[in-house]
Structure formats: structure tokens, C-alpha cells
Amino acid sequence: MHQRTGRLVRSVCTTLAIAALSACSGLTTHAPSEVTRSLPSGTLSTTELQALDSHGKLPALDWSTDLKGPDKDGNGIRDDVDAIIRTDGSGPAWPVKFKNAAQRAAVNQLAKAYQTVATLDAHDSKAVGAAKEKLTAALACAQSRFEITDNTMMAGSLEVYTFNTAARQQSKAAFWDAVGSLKVTSNDGACQ
């Protein structure tokens, strides 16, 4: 299992490093290809992710068919993803230790943006526009508060956990179909 988790982290790093580098340089980030939309290339499949979850290697993930999932405290982050963030690098589920409260706030902002994408009605152009702005700001904030390697691992892991079911992956794909690409530049002013 540790080998699979290591492969997840390496794969996420490799896949997202190019996107992060282009984003840091102010280049446009294009939507993932059809092949890479569900999970970053080479990462765990949904079945492998479920296996890690069922063997207690991750905090329990929500596998319901509901796009939103439970959010008992109403903070805009699905409870299972919130629990993984709170592990703060103490296990294989979360690869990055927070150095300060600003980093934790940036991760929470990105988790909320991903959750918005996961629950989005892609036929509502106003909602798509708002989600695009929210995600762009969250990515810009995260880039300003993390070194590139940590940012890549954090964002990739958060994406895998947020879009863990086929329905959530389809919602993400519909979002990318609607927006095409994002232009992201590191910007601490984008932080909430």
C-alpha cells in the first residue's frame, strides 16, 4: 500500500509540475485531456483509492452518489476532505505539512473552489463563470503561499480526494468543457 501511495504522490507531482510551472510563469493552463480528466495520469484509480480507504489508509472518504456529500459544519468543504486536510501531513493521505495559518487558509480556499466545481451545473453559464473566478483565485492564492513542489502535491492530492467518484469526475469534466482553460498567476491578493 505504501508503494501505491508513493506512486500517487510522484504521479501527481509529475503531472501537475508542468501545469504549476506554466501557471507560475503566467501562461494559460488548458483543460486536461479526455484521458487525464478523471484522475491525473498514473495516479490511483477509483478502485485503488477505495481500497486504501477501506483498509484505513485514508480518513474515510465519502463514496455516495451525491455530488455535494456531507458538510456538517457548513464550511463549504466536504467533511471527508476536511478531515484529510486536518491530518496536516501526519499520514500518507496528505503530503504537505502546513508552515503557517496562511497556508492552511489557502488550502481551505482551494478545497472550497474544488467543491464548487464538483457540484456545479455546467449548463448555468453564470455559475460556471463564478466557479471559474473562484478556482482561478484559489489557485493563484495557493501558488503565492506554497513552494512549487508543495503546491503541486497539495493541489493534486486535494483534487483526487474531491473528485473521488465517477459522478464528481464527470462534473469536473463538464466544468473544463465549459471553461476550456484558466490563466493563473501567483497572487497573494487573491487569498480570502
NUDREN-46406 format. One record per residue (C-alpha): residue number from 1; residue in three letters; x, y, z. Coordinates in pm, 1 decimal. Last residue first. Example, Ala and Ser with C-alpha at 12.3 -4.5 7.8 and 13.67 -1.06 7.14 Angstrom:
<rs>
  resi  resn         x         y         z
     2   Ser    1367.0    -106.0     714.0
     1   Ala    1230.0    -450.0     780.0
</rs>
This chain:
<rs>
  resi  resn         x         y         z
   192   Gln    -963.4    3525.6     107.8
   191   Cys    -644.9    3496.2     -95.7
   190   Ala    -644.2    3657.6    -439.6
   189   Gly    -414.5    3935.1    -310.7
   188   Asp    -145.6    3669.5    -259.7
   187   Asn    -122.3    3641.4    -636.9
   186   Ser      64.4    3371.7    -830.1
   185   Thr     -62.5    3383.5   -1187.1
   184   Val    -336.9    3160.7   -1326.0
   183   Lys    -490.8    3182.0   -1670.7
   182   Leu    -761.2    2917.2   -1686.9
   181   Ser    -866.0    2696.1   -1974.9
   180   Gly   -1160.7    2548.1   -2167.5
   179   Val   -1433.3    2694.6   -1945.5
   178   Ala   -1741.0    2482.6   -2031.6
   177   Asp   -1564.0    2158.3   -2121.2
   176   Trp   -1348.5    2203.1   -1812.8
   175   Phe   -1660.3    2231.6   -1595.0
   174   Ala   -1819.8    1929.4   -1763.5
   173   Ala   -1503.7    1727.1   -1691.2
   172   Lys   -1516.8    1829.2   -1324.3
   171   Ser   -1882.5    1725.5   -1302.4
   170   Gln   -1795.5    1395.4   -1466.3
   169   Gln   -1522.4    1339.1   -1206.7
   168   Arg   -1777.4    1405.7    -932.6
   167   Ala   -2014.1    1148.1   -1085.2
   166   Ala   -1733.8     892.5   -1127.6
   165   Thr   -1634.5     928.0    -763.6
   164   Asn   -1318.8    1065.5    -599.6
   163   Phe   -1330.9    1422.3    -735.5
   162   Thr   -1252.7    1589.4    -402.4
   161   Tyr    -990.7    1333.1    -298.8
   160   Val    -800.5    1341.6    -628.7
   159   Glu    -818.0    1722.6    -648.5
   158   Leu    -685.5    1768.1    -294.9
   157   Ser    -396.2    1536.6    -373.3
   156   Gly    -309.7    1727.5    -688.7
   155   Ala    -336.6    2068.5    -521.9
   154   Met    -117.9    1966.2    -227.2
   153   Met     147.1    1784.6    -428.9
   152   Thr     178.7    2070.5    -680.1
   151   Asn     177.8    2337.6    -412.1
   150   Asp     443.3    2152.4    -213.3
   149   Thr     666.6    2126.6    -519.6
   148   Ile     607.6    2490.0    -623.2
   147   Glu     670.5    2647.3    -284.7
   146   Phe     346.5    2738.1    -118.9
   145   Arg     175.8    3069.1     -34.3
   144   Ser     162.7    3253.9    -365.3
   143   Gln      75.8    2944.6    -566.1
   142   Ala    -208.4    2866.6    -325.1
   141   Cys    -353.5    3215.6    -373.1
   140   Ala    -336.6    3195.0    -752.2
   139   Leu    -505.0    2852.3    -740.8
   138   Ala    -781.5    2985.7    -514.4
   137   Ala    -833.8    3295.4    -730.9
   136   Thr    -858.9    3088.9   -1050.4
   135   Leu   -1095.3    2842.9    -880.8
   134   Lys   -1330.3    3117.8    -758.2
   133   Glu   -1327.3    3300.1   -1091.6
   132   Lys   -1400.3    2977.0   -1282.2
   131   Ala   -1674.7    2884.4   -1034.2
   130   Ala   -1839.2    3225.9   -1083.4
   129   Gly   -1824.8    3190.1   -1461.2
   128   Val   -1966.9    2837.2   -1446.1
   127   Ala   -2247.2    2955.6   -1217.0
   126   Lys   -2331.8    3237.9   -1458.1
   125   Ser   -2323.8    2997.5   -1755.1
   124   Asp   -2568.6    2753.9   -1592.1
   123   His   -2544.7    2440.7   -1809.0
   122   Ala   -2237.0    2323.9   -1615.6
   121   Asp   -2448.2    2282.0   -1300.3
   120   Leu   -2164.3    2273.5   -1049.9
   119   Thr   -2139.0    2042.0    -750.0
   118   Ala   -1782.3    1920.9    -806.7
   117   Val   -1670.8    2264.0    -933.8
   116   Thr   -1792.8    2430.5    -613.0
   115   Gln   -1618.1    2161.2    -408.8
   114   Tyr   -1295.5    2236.7    -595.9
   113   Ala   -1331.8    2604.7    -504.4
   112   Lys   -1399.9    2519.1    -139.7
   111   Ala   -1093.1    2293.4    -127.8
   110   Leu    -886.8    2573.1    -285.9
   109   Gln    -992.5    2822.1     -16.8
   108   Asn    -924.7    2562.7     254.9
   107   Val    -578.5    2504.2     112.5
   106   Ala    -509.4    2879.3     106.5
   105   Ala    -628.2    2913.7     468.1
   104   Arg    -394.4    2631.6     575.5
   103   Gln    -106.5    2807.3     401.8
   102   Ala    -187.6    3138.1     573.5
   101   Ala    -209.2    2961.6     911.4
   100   Asn     158.2    2866.4     892.0
    99   Lys     410.3    2603.8     784.1
    98   Phe     147.3    2349.9     686.2
    97   Lys     281.4    1998.7     633.9
    96   Val     219.3    1869.7     284.0
    95   Pro     160.2    1515.3     158.4
    94   Trp    -188.7    1447.7     297.1
    93   Ala    -324.7    1094.0     277.7
    92   Pro       3.0     917.8     358.8
    91   Gly      -4.5    1032.3     719.4
    90   Ser      83.1    1321.5     950.7
    89   Gly      94.8    1576.4     670.0
    88   Asp    -162.7    1807.8     825.2
    87   Thr    -422.4    1542.2     917.4
    86   Arg    -668.8    1835.4     916.5
    85   Ile    -668.4    1841.1     534.6
    84   Ile    -782.1    1477.7     530.9
    83   Ala   -1067.3    1553.1     771.8
    82   Asp   -1183.2    1847.0     555.5
    81   Val   -1185.8    1617.2     252.2
    80   Asp   -1413.2    1377.4     442.5
    79   Asp   -1637.4    1661.5     564.3
    78   Arg   -1694.2    1814.3     219.3
    77   Ile   -1567.6    2172.7     225.9
    76   Gly   -1809.7    2466.5     209.0
    75   Asn   -1780.2    2550.0     580.7
    74   Gly   -2129.6    2420.4     660.9
    73   Asp   -2019.0    2230.7     974.8
    72   Lys   -2199.3    1913.7     870.0
    71   Asp   -2070.4    1914.9     511.8
    70   Pro   -2181.4    1575.3     380.5
    69   Gly   -2155.2    1492.0      10.4
    68   Lys   -2209.5    1750.8    -262.6
    67   Leu   -2216.8    1529.6    -570.4
    66   Asp   -2449.4    1275.6    -405.7
    65   Thr   -2370.5     927.5    -536.9
    64   Ser   -2208.7     848.7    -203.1
    63   Trp   -1844.0     748.8    -180.3
    62   Asp   -1748.6     985.1     104.0
    61   Leu   -1391.8     913.6     208.1
    60   Ala   -1295.7     765.3     545.0
    59   Pro    -961.7     909.1     660.9
    58   Leu    -702.9     733.3     449.9
    57   Lys    -500.6     415.0     497.0
    56   Gly    -789.3     257.0     690.0
    55   His    -807.9     -50.1     468.7
    54   Ser   -1137.5      63.2     313.8
    53   Asp    -987.1     397.4     210.8
    52   Leu    -681.1     243.9      50.5
    51   Ala    -908.7       3.1    -138.4
    50   Gln   -1145.1     283.4    -243.7
    49   Leu    -847.8     475.7    -387.5
    48   Glu    -740.9     161.7    -574.0
    47   Thr   -1091.2     124.5    -719.7
    46   Thr   -1109.6     494.1    -810.8
    45   Ser    -779.9     450.8    -992.5
    44   Leu    -463.0     568.0    -828.6
    43   Thr    -243.6     807.3   -1014.8
    42   Gly     -67.0     740.2   -1344.6
    41   Ser    -215.5    1036.2   -1528.2
    40   Pro    -404.4    1278.0   -1304.8
    39   Leu    -752.1    1147.9   -1224.0
    38   Ser   -1079.0    1172.4   -1415.6
    37   Arg    -968.3    1435.0   -1666.5
    36   Thr    -644.0    1274.6   -1780.0
    35   Val    -760.8    1079.9   -2084.9
    34   Glu   -1005.2    1345.4   -2209.7
    33   Ser    -723.8    1599.9   -2199.7
    32   Pro    -694.0    1834.3   -1906.2
    31   Ala    -814.4    2190.0   -1962.3
    30   His    -553.6    2439.8   -2065.5
    29   Thr    -340.0    2643.5   -1831.2
    28   Thr    -250.2    2979.9   -1982.8
    27   Leu      97.7    3105.8   -1910.9
    26   Gly     166.4    3341.0   -1623.2
    25   Ser     507.8    3196.5   -1537.1
    24   Cys     371.9    3046.9   -1217.7
    23   Ala      89.1    2886.1   -1416.4
    22   Ser     330.1    2730.7   -1664.1
    21   Leu     534.9    2585.8   -1382.4
    20   Ala     224.5    2464.2   -1199.9
    19   Ala      85.5    2296.7   -1510.9
    18   Ile     418.2    2126.8   -1578.3
    17   Ala     451.0    2019.8   -1216.7
    16   Leu      94.3    1886.1   -1212.0
    15   Thr     156.3    1555.3   -1382.9
    14   Thr     494.2    1490.0   -1224.1
    13   Cys     383.1    1582.0    -874.3
    12   Val      56.8    1388.5    -902.1
    11   Ser     244.1    1087.9   -1028.0
    10   Arg     505.7    1107.1    -753.3
     9   Val     239.8    1145.4    -480.4
     8   Leu      23.6     865.4    -617.1
     7   Arg     323.3     636.0    -669.7
     6   Gly     420.5     689.7    -306.7
     5   Thr      67.3     595.2    -203.4
     4   Arg      85.2     285.9    -420.5
     3   Gln     423.3     187.8    -269.0
     2   His     285.5     240.1      81.7
     1   Met       0.0       0.0       0.0
</rs>
